[in-house]
Amino acid sequence: MTVIENEYLKASIDHKGAQLSSLIDKATGREIMWHGDAWPSHAPNLFPVVGSVINSQIVVDGKTYDLPPRHGFARGSDFSIKETNGTHAKFSLKYSEATLKMYPYKFDFQVIYDLIDNALRITYKVLNLDERTIYFSVGGHPAFNVPFNEGENYEDYYLEFEIEEPLDTHLLGSDGFFNGQTEPVKLEGRNLPLTREMFAKDALVFVHPQSRQVAIRSTKHNESLTVQFPHFPYLGIWAKPGADFVCIEPWLGHADVSGKPVELKNKAGIQKLVHGHVFDASYYISI
Protein backbone atom coordinates (compact mmCIF):
# COMPACT_ATOMS: atom_id res chain seq x y z
CA MET A 1 0.00 0.00 0.00
CA THR A 2 1.28 3.46 -0.90
CA VAL A 3 0.07 6.50 1.06
CA ILE A 4 0.16 10.14 -0.06
CA GLU A 5 -1.26 13.09 1.85
CA ASN A 6 -1.43 16.84 2.25
CA GLU A 7 -3.22 19.09 4.74
CA TYR A 8 -6.63 18.28 3.26
CA LEU A 9 -6.60 14.65 2.09
CA LYS A 10 -4.93 11.32 2.76
CA ALA A 11 -5.03 8.73 -0.05
CA SER A 12 -4.05 5.06 0.15
CA ILE A 13 -3.41 3.18 -3.10
CA ASP A 14 -3.26 -0.61 -3.39
CA HIS A 15 -0.62 -1.99 -5.76
CA LYS A 16 -3.18 -4.56 -6.94
CA GLY A 17 -4.87 -2.72 -9.77
CA ALA A 18 -3.26 0.57 -8.64
CA GLN A 19 -6.63 1.05 -6.96
CA LEU A 20 -7.48 3.99 -4.73
CA SER A 21 -8.61 2.07 -1.66
CA SER A 22 -9.05 4.94 0.81
CA LEU A 23 -9.46 8.70 0.69
CA ILE A 24 -9.77 10.50 4.01
CA ASP A 25 -11.08 14.03 4.49
CA LYS A 26 -8.59 15.11 7.17
CA ALA A 27 -10.78 17.94 8.46
CA THR A 28 -13.54 15.54 9.50
CA GLY A 29 -11.84 12.12 9.49
CA ARG A 30 -14.50 10.92 7.05
CA GLU A 31 -13.73 8.01 4.70
CA ILE A 32 -14.83 9.02 1.23
CA MET A 33 -14.36 5.71 -0.61
CA TRP A 34 -16.70 2.74 -0.34
CA HIS A 35 -15.57 -0.11 1.94
CA GLY A 36 -18.12 -2.87 2.06
CA ASP A 37 -19.05 -6.42 1.17
CA ALA A 38 -21.95 -5.63 -1.15
CA TRP A 39 -19.42 -4.70 -3.86
CA PRO A 40 -15.84 -5.74 -3.03
CA SER A 41 -14.04 -2.91 -4.83
CA HIS A 42 -13.33 0.76 -4.19
CA ALA A 43 -12.17 2.43 -7.42
CA PRO A 44 -11.02 0.01 -10.14
CA ASN A 45 -8.98 1.30 -13.08
CA LEU A 46 -10.34 0.03 -16.39
CA PHE A 47 -7.99 -1.02 -19.21
CA PRO A 48 -7.78 -2.05 -22.05
CA VAL A 49 -11.58 -2.08 -22.37
CA VAL A 50 -14.48 -0.51 -20.52
CA GLY A 51 -17.56 -2.59 -19.83
CA SER A 52 -18.46 -6.06 -21.07
CA VAL A 53 -17.20 -7.55 -24.31
CA ILE A 54 -19.11 -10.18 -26.28
CA ASN A 55 -18.03 -13.75 -25.41
CA SER A 56 -15.46 -12.17 -23.04
CA GLN A 57 -13.27 -11.69 -26.10
CA ILE A 58 -11.80 -8.94 -28.22
CA VAL A 59 -11.04 -9.23 -31.92
CA VAL A 60 -7.73 -7.90 -33.27
CA ASP A 61 -6.85 -8.41 -36.95
CA GLY A 62 -9.45 -11.14 -37.18
CA LYS A 63 -8.10 -13.13 -34.23
CA THR A 64 -9.93 -13.49 -30.92
CA TYR A 65 -8.35 -13.01 -27.49
CA ASP A 66 -9.93 -14.00 -24.17
CA LEU A 67 -10.39 -11.23 -21.58
CA PRO A 68 -11.95 -11.14 -18.11
CA PRO A 69 -15.74 -10.68 -18.43
CA ARG A 70 -15.85 -6.94 -17.70
CA HIS A 71 -13.55 -3.90 -17.68
CA GLY A 72 -10.34 -5.60 -18.83
CA PHE A 73 -7.43 -7.05 -16.88
CA ALA A 74 -5.74 -4.03 -15.26
CA ARG A 75 -8.04 -4.07 -12.23
CA GLY A 76 -6.73 -7.50 -11.22
CA SER A 77 -3.08 -6.97 -12.14
CA ASP A 78 -0.09 -6.18 -9.95
CA PHE A 79 1.34 -2.74 -10.71
CA SER A 80 4.85 -1.60 -9.87
CA ILE A 81 5.45 1.68 -8.09
CA LYS A 82 7.64 3.97 -10.20
CA GLU A 83 7.60 7.26 -8.29
CA THR A 84 6.37 8.47 -4.95
CA ASN A 85 6.78 11.50 -2.73
CA GLY A 86 4.54 13.18 -0.18
CA THR A 87 1.71 14.10 -2.57
CA HIS A 88 2.46 12.08 -5.73
CA ALA A 89 2.54 8.42 -6.76
CA LYS A 90 2.99 6.77 -10.16
CA PHE A 91 2.12 3.13 -10.84
CA SER A 92 2.95 1.12 -13.96
CA LEU A 93 1.62 -2.02 -15.63
CA LYS A 94 3.76 -3.09 -18.60
CA TYR A 95 2.94 -5.76 -21.16
CA SER A 96 4.03 -9.30 -20.41
CA GLU A 97 3.66 -12.78 -21.85
CA ALA A 98 0.43 -13.07 -19.86
CA THR A 99 -1.07 -9.81 -21.17
CA LEU A 100 -0.05 -10.56 -24.77
CA LYS A 101 -2.25 -13.67 -24.65
CA MET A 102 -5.25 -11.45 -23.78
CA TYR A 103 -4.36 -8.25 -25.59
CA PRO A 104 -1.74 -8.50 -28.36
CA TYR A 105 -0.13 -5.08 -27.95
CA LYS A 106 2.99 -3.87 -26.15
CA PHE A 107 2.16 -1.04 -23.77
CA ASP A 108 2.91 0.67 -20.48
CA PHE A 109 -0.31 1.60 -18.66
CA GLN A 110 0.35 4.12 -15.90
CA VAL A 111 -1.96 5.37 -13.16
CA ILE A 112 -0.73 8.58 -11.53
CA TYR A 113 -2.11 10.15 -8.35
CA ASP A 114 -1.49 13.78 -7.36
CA LEU A 115 -2.94 15.69 -4.42
CA ILE A 116 -3.57 19.32 -5.32
CA ASP A 117 -5.02 21.24 -2.36
CA ASN A 118 -8.46 19.70 -1.69
CA ALA A 119 -8.47 17.57 -4.86
CA LEU A 120 -7.02 14.25 -5.95
CA ARG A 121 -6.06 14.09 -9.63
CA ILE A 122 -6.05 10.64 -11.23
CA THR A 123 -4.21 10.48 -14.55
CA TYR A 124 -4.21 7.58 -16.97
CA LYS A 125 -1.19 7.44 -19.23
CA VAL A 126 -0.64 4.87 -21.99
CA LEU A 127 2.72 4.50 -23.73
CA ASN A 128 2.81 2.66 -27.03
CA LEU A 129 5.82 0.33 -26.85
CA ASP A 130 4.74 -1.62 -29.92
CA GLU A 131 5.93 -1.39 -33.52
CA ARG A 132 2.37 -0.66 -34.66
CA THR A 133 -0.65 1.40 -33.73
CA ILE A 134 -2.44 0.16 -30.62
CA TYR A 135 -6.11 0.47 -29.64
CA PHE A 136 -7.64 0.61 -26.15
CA SER A 137 -10.14 2.18 -23.77
CA VAL A 138 -9.59 3.49 -20.25
CA GLY A 139 -11.93 4.49 -17.47
CA GLY A 140 -12.43 5.09 -13.78
CA HIS A 141 -14.91 3.37 -11.45
CA PRO A 142 -14.70 5.19 -8.08
CA ALA A 143 -17.35 4.32 -5.49
CA PHE A 144 -18.21 6.92 -2.84
CA ASN A 145 -19.87 6.37 0.51
CA VAL A 146 -23.45 7.67 0.60
CA PRO A 147 -24.68 8.80 3.02
CA PHE A 148 -21.62 10.70 4.20
CA ASN A 149 -22.46 10.47 7.91
CA GLU A 150 -24.18 8.06 10.28
CA GLY A 151 -27.85 8.68 10.91
CA GLU A 152 -28.49 10.06 7.43
CA ASN A 153 -30.57 8.54 4.64
CA TYR A 154 -29.51 7.64 1.10
CA GLU A 155 -32.53 9.54 -0.21
CA ASP A 156 -31.24 12.77 1.43
CA TYR A 157 -28.62 12.91 -1.35
CA TYR A 158 -28.66 13.93 -4.97
CA LEU A 159 -26.29 14.29 -7.92
CA GLU A 160 -25.79 17.83 -9.17
CA PHE A 161 -24.79 18.05 -12.84
CA GLU A 162 -22.75 20.99 -14.06
CA ILE A 163 -25.35 21.95 -16.66
CA GLU A 164 -29.12 21.64 -16.82
CA GLU A 165 -29.47 19.39 -19.86
CA PRO A 166 -31.64 16.66 -21.38
CA LEU A 167 -30.17 13.26 -20.52
CA ASP A 168 -30.89 9.83 -21.98
CA THR A 169 -29.42 6.68 -20.48
CA HIS A 170 -28.32 3.99 -22.94
CA LEU A 171 -29.86 0.78 -21.66
CA LEU A 172 -27.91 -2.36 -20.86
CA GLY A 173 -29.47 -5.79 -21.19
CA SER A 174 -29.16 -8.56 -18.62
CA ASP A 175 -26.04 -9.70 -20.49
CA GLY A 176 -24.30 -6.39 -19.76
CA PHE A 177 -24.38 -5.21 -23.40
CA PHE A 178 -26.16 -2.19 -24.86
CA ASN A 179 -29.47 -3.19 -26.42
CA GLY A 180 -29.85 -0.14 -28.69
CA GLN A 181 -32.56 1.44 -26.55
CA THR A 182 -32.48 4.66 -24.55
CA GLU A 183 -34.61 6.06 -21.76
CA PRO A 184 -34.92 9.67 -20.61
CA VAL A 185 -33.53 10.59 -17.19
CA LYS A 186 -35.34 13.59 -15.79
CA LEU A 187 -33.33 16.12 -13.82
CA GLU A 188 -34.87 18.52 -11.34
CA GLY A 189 -33.07 21.56 -12.68
CA ARG A 190 -29.49 20.28 -12.55
CA ASN A 191 -30.21 17.68 -9.86
CA LEU A 192 -30.82 13.94 -9.95
CA PRO A 193 -32.17 12.64 -6.61
CA LEU A 194 -30.64 9.36 -5.45
CA THR A 195 -33.08 6.55 -4.79
CA ARG A 196 -32.72 2.87 -4.00
CA GLU A 197 -34.55 1.95 -7.21
CA MET A 198 -32.67 4.02 -9.77
CA PHE A 199 -30.14 1.28 -10.63
CA ALA A 200 -32.62 -1.58 -10.92
CA LYS A 201 -31.86 -1.76 -14.67
CA ASP A 202 -28.07 -1.55 -14.12
CA ALA A 203 -25.95 1.57 -14.61
CA LEU A 204 -27.10 4.86 -16.05
CA VAL A 205 -24.83 5.48 -19.04
CA PHE A 206 -24.63 8.89 -20.68
CA VAL A 207 -23.00 9.40 -24.07
CA HIS A 208 -21.40 12.83 -24.58
CA PRO A 209 -23.14 14.70 -21.75
CA GLN A 210 -22.53 18.44 -21.78
CA SER A 211 -21.70 18.42 -18.07
CA ARG A 212 -18.04 17.84 -17.32
CA GLN A 213 -18.52 17.47 -13.58
CA VAL A 214 -21.01 15.89 -11.18
CA ALA A 215 -21.27 16.60 -7.46
CA ILE A 216 -22.76 14.51 -4.65
CA ARG A 217 -24.74 16.77 -2.33
CA SER A 218 -27.20 16.47 0.55
CA THR A 219 -30.43 18.29 1.26
CA LYS A 220 -29.49 18.27 4.97
CA HIS A 221 -26.02 19.92 5.04
CA ASN A 222 -23.35 21.60 2.90
CA GLU A 223 -20.77 18.79 2.71
CA SER A 224 -20.19 17.74 -0.90
CA LEU A 225 -17.90 15.82 -3.23
CA THR A 226 -17.26 16.63 -6.89
CA VAL A 227 -15.92 14.52 -9.74
CA GLN A 228 -14.57 16.49 -12.71
CA PHE A 229 -13.89 14.62 -15.95
CA PRO A 230 -12.82 17.10 -18.66
CA HIS A 231 -11.26 14.45 -20.93
CA PHE A 232 -13.93 11.71 -20.78
CA PRO A 233 -16.91 11.74 -23.21
CA TYR A 234 -18.86 8.92 -21.51
CA LEU A 235 -20.21 8.79 -17.97
CA GLY A 236 -21.53 5.88 -15.94
CA ILE A 237 -23.52 6.26 -12.70
CA TRP A 238 -24.05 3.06 -10.73
CA ALA A 239 -24.58 1.45 -7.36
CA LYS A 240 -25.42 -2.07 -6.35
CA PRO A 241 -29.10 -1.84 -5.37
CA GLY A 242 -29.44 -1.45 -1.61
CA ALA A 243 -25.77 -0.64 -0.97
CA ASP A 244 -24.69 2.65 0.59
CA PHE A 245 -22.55 4.04 -2.21
CA VAL A 246 -22.71 5.58 -5.64
CA CYS A 247 -20.15 5.35 -8.45
CA ILE A 248 -19.41 8.28 -10.73
CA GLU A 249 -17.47 6.71 -13.60
CA PRO A 250 -15.58 8.71 -16.27
CA TRP A 251 -15.08 6.53 -19.34
CA LEU A 252 -13.31 6.59 -22.67
CA GLY A 253 -15.24 3.71 -24.17
CA HIS A 254 -18.15 1.55 -23.09
CA ALA A 255 -19.63 -1.95 -23.24
CA ASP A 256 -20.26 -3.76 -26.51
CA VAL A 257 -23.59 -3.56 -28.32
CA SER A 258 -25.48 -6.87 -28.41
CA GLY A 259 -24.86 -8.80 -31.60
CA LYS A 260 -21.79 -9.78 -33.55
CA PRO A 261 -18.34 -8.90 -32.16
CA VAL A 262 -16.46 -6.19 -34.06
CA GLU A 263 -12.76 -5.46 -34.39
CA LEU A 264 -11.38 -3.70 -31.33
CA LYS A 265 -10.31 -0.69 -33.41
CA ASN A 266 -13.89 -0.26 -34.66
CA LYS A 267 -15.56 -0.22 -31.23
CA ALA A 268 -17.08 3.05 -30.02
CA GLY A 269 -14.79 5.10 -27.82
CA ILE A 270 -11.63 3.19 -28.65
CA GLN A 271 -8.45 5.26 -28.52
CA LYS A 272 -5.85 5.06 -31.30
CA LEU A 273 -2.20 5.51 -30.35
CA VAL A 274 0.54 5.34 -32.97
CA HIS A 275 4.00 3.90 -32.42
CA GLY A 276 6.13 5.82 -29.93
CA HIS A 277 3.35 8.15 -28.80
CA VAL A 278 1.79 8.74 -25.37
CA PHE A 279 -1.87 9.11 -24.36
CA ASP A 280 -3.03 10.75 -21.14
CA ALA A 281 -6.34 11.79 -19.58
CA SER A 282 -7.18 12.93 -16.06
CA TYR A 283 -10.16 13.19 -13.74
CA TYR A 284 -10.43 14.83 -10.32
CA ILE A 285 -12.09 14.04 -7.00
CA SER A 286 -12.47 17.11 -4.77
CA ILE A 287 -14.13 17.90 -1.45
N, C-alpha and C positions, 0 to 999 in steps of 0.2 A: 504494500500500500504506500502510495506517495501522497504527502500532505503539503498543500500550499495555503498561505493565509496572509491577510492584511488586517487593517483595523476594523473592517466591516464583515468580512466573510472568511470562513475556513472550509476548504474543499479537500476531500479525500478521494483519490482515484485508484481503483483496483487495476493491477496490471493485466488481469484477465479481461480482455475486451477493451482495455483502456477506459473503463466505465467509471463515470462519476458516481460514486456510491454514497457520498454524504456531502451536504452543503449546509453549513451552520450560519445562521444570522447571529453574529457575535453580540449584537446589542440586546437581543432577547433570549439567546440560547436555543432558538427554535430550529429544529431540523426541517429543512425545506424539501429534501428528496424522500420519496416513498420508501419505506422499509416494512414489508409485510409479506405474508404467505399467499395472499390471494393472487398476486402476480410476482414471481420471484426475481424481478429485475428492478433496476433503479433508473438507468439512462443508457440503454444500449446504443452503440455506434454501428450504423448500418452500411455495409460494403461487402461485395461489389454490386448488390442489388438492394432495392427497397421493396418490401412487400413479398407476396407469394409469387412463385413462378410455376408455370404449368408442368406437372409431372416432377416437380422439384428438380428441374433441369434448365440449363440455358443452352442456347444453340449458337455456336461460333464457327463460321465457315462451313456450315452444314453438319458439323459434328456436335453431339450432345455431351454435356458434362453435368454430373450430379452435384447438386448443392443441398445444404440444409433447407427444410421446407419454407422458411420465411426469413427475409432480411439478410441473407448471405452468411458468410462464415466469420467475419471479423468479430462479432459479438462473443463468440466462443473461443477466440484465439488468444494466445499469450503474446502480449506486446513487450518489447524491450523499452527501457527508459533511456532516452538519449540526452536530455537536458533537464536540469531542475535547479531552481533557486527559490528564494522565499515566496515569490508570487507567480512563478512560471514553471510549467512542466511539459515536456514533449515526449510522446510515445510513438513507437514505430512498429509496424508489421510489414515485413518484407516477404516477397514471394519465396516459396520453397517447393520441394518436390511434392509435398502434400497439397499446397494450394494450386499448383499447376495441373493436378488431376481434376480439380473442381472448376478452375478458372484459368484458361491457358495463356495468361499474360504475365509478364514480369513487371513488378510494381513495388513501390514503397508507399504504404498508406500510413499517414501520420495523423495523430490526434493531439492537438496542442491546446493547453489550458493556460489562460492568463487572467489574473485578477486585476481589474482596473477600477479603483474606488469601490463602489457598491455593486459592481457587475462582474460576472464571470464570462469571459469570451472563450468559446469553443471553436477551434478552427480545424477544418478537415483539409489536409494537403495530400495530393496524390502525385507521385513522381513516376513518370514513364521510364522504366529501365529496359524496355523491350526494344527490338529493332523495328517494330511496326507500330501503327496507331493502336491504342487500346481504348476500350469502351467500358463504362461503369456507371453506377449510381452511388450516391452517398446520402445519408440522412441521420437525423437525431431522433431519439425516442425518450426524452426525459419525462419522468413521472413525478408529480408534485403532490405533497400531502394536502388534502382538503377534507375537512376543515383545517385551518391553520392551528387552532387552539382547542383544548379540551372544553367540552360543554357546548360547542357550537354544532350547527347542523349543516350538512352538505348543501341543502337547498338555500342556505343563507348566501351562497356564493354564486358568482356569475363571471362569464368571460367578456371582457371589454375589447372589442376590435378597434383598431386604429381609425377606421373609416366606416361610416354608415353606408352599407352596400348590400345589394341583393346577393344572396349566397345559395348555391345549390350543392348538395352533397352528392358525390358519385357513389352509387350503391355497390356494395360488395355482396356477392352471394355467399351461401354457406361454405363454399369451397375456398373462400378468401380471394376470389378473382372479381374484377369489375364485371357487372352484367349488362352494361350499356345503358342503364337507367339512372336518372337523377331524381332528386326530391328537394323541394325548396326548404331552406332552414330560415325561419323567421327571426330576425333580430328585433329587440325592443330598443329602437334607436341604434346604438352601437353595441348593445348588450345581448348576450345569450345566457339566460339563466341555466344553472346546472341542476339537473334532476337525475334521479336514479334510473329513469327509463330511457334517457336520451341515447344510450349506446346499445339498446336492445338489438339493433340491426348491425352491430359492429361499429367501426370507426366512422366519424364524419370526415370526409375527404374533400378538400376544396382545391380546385385547379385554377391557378393564377388568380388568387384573391387580390384585391387592391391593397388591403391592409398588409403592412409589413411588420406588425407587432400585435400581440394579444396579451392582455393583462388578466390575472386572476384577482378579483376583488370581492369584498364582502359588503352586504347591506348593513352590517352591524358595527363595523369599525373601519379605520383608514389603512390598515396593513394591506400591502399588495405585492404582487410579483409580476414581472413583465418578461416576456420572451420576444426578442427582436430577431427577425430573420431576413435581412435585406437581400441575401443572395439566393433564396430558396423559393421557387415558383409554386411549390405544392405544400399543402398543410394538412396534417392529420390531427384530429382531436379524438381522444379515446380514453376510456377507463373500463376495467372489468366491472360489469354490473354488480352493484352492491359494495364495491371496495371504496375506501376513502382516499382516492387520488384522482388526478386527471393528468393526462399526457397532452402536451402541446408539441407537435412533431414537425420540425422543418425538414422537407424532403426535396431532393433532386432526383425525381423518379417516383414510380409507384408500382403497385401490383400489376400483374398481367391481366389482360382482358380474356374472359372465357372464350375458348375456342382452340384454334391451332397455334402451337408455339411459333414465334417469329425469331429471326436472328437477333441476337443481343443488340447489335448496332442499330436495329430498326425499332426497338422498343421506345415508347414515349419517355422522355426525360433522361435518356441515356446521354452521358457526357462523352465527348470525343477528345482524346488527348494524343497529339502526335509525338513521335520519337523525341526524347530529350527534353520535353516540355513539362511544366508543373501546373497543376490545378490547385486552387484553394478557394474555400468558402467558409464564412464564419456565421455563427449565431450567438446571441447574448442572453444570459439570465441575469436579471437585476432585481434588487429589492428596494 
